[in-house]
């Protein structure tokens, strides 16, 4: 079983390398070119032997989550609590590639020391943005606690987007690895499990639990959902700060491209939230 999974993971990595090192077209933006150059640099740094080692390194986690006799949710919890005997204080940083390039290499989210989170209180502005993003992403769904229904052809590549705000594994990894101090220990543990789930999703697009349109496990309990929402709002707060409070840049960063239809849906969600709190000016500035 291990050999079969390792072979499949190796094949997936090879396909990923081909997809990510295809030069962008003549109308590519500078961001596209930078992303392409980063991908080429990363994959060129890996020899065939390195890729085989990476594929095998990913296999134990995949086996634990899919083949364990426990439920998927219990397996994820056990992965975080009983199989990780060493402190998680490093993140594999061979190459950081922004969305929409998806590098699903093995990663461990740094665990904060036992201390109070230094994250600022979520602003009313970003509460509104969170509600707008949720409306744009899953507003029409009866149950938003699912993986995206299919790969997004407008962005390209495999999508691990999950939950009401459709957070991807790579976005979670990027923000939590750069701002661990902004999250509580509980949030960091959830994030680590969320990233593990994203790896399984990337490896098993047709899996009955983790495949496209399926429920996964990271929204299976009320506490999971509460933690997800808390993390999502902090990610929005961080991205908003990184983009200098530029609303359009934040929306494009979340979506992965300039999408007028998406932006319109998001604005509808923002306005509905602002109407509910009777404050229509907090996005200005």
Buried (B, 14 or more C-beta within 10 A) or exposed (E): EEEEBBBBBBEBBBEBBEBBBEEEEEEEEEEBEEBBEBBBEBBEEBEEEEBBEBBBBBBBBBBBBBEBEEEBBEBBBBBBEEEBEEEBEEBBEEBBBBBBBBBBBEBBBBBBEEEEBEBEEBBBBBBBBBBBBBBBBBBEEEEBBBBBEEBBEEBBBBBBBBBBBBBBBBBBBBBBBBBBEBBBBBBBBBBBBBBBBBBBBBBBBEBEBBBBEBBBBBBBEEEBBEBBBBBBBBBBBBBBEBBEEEBEBBBBBBBBBEBEEBBEBBBBBBBBBBEEEEEEEBBEE
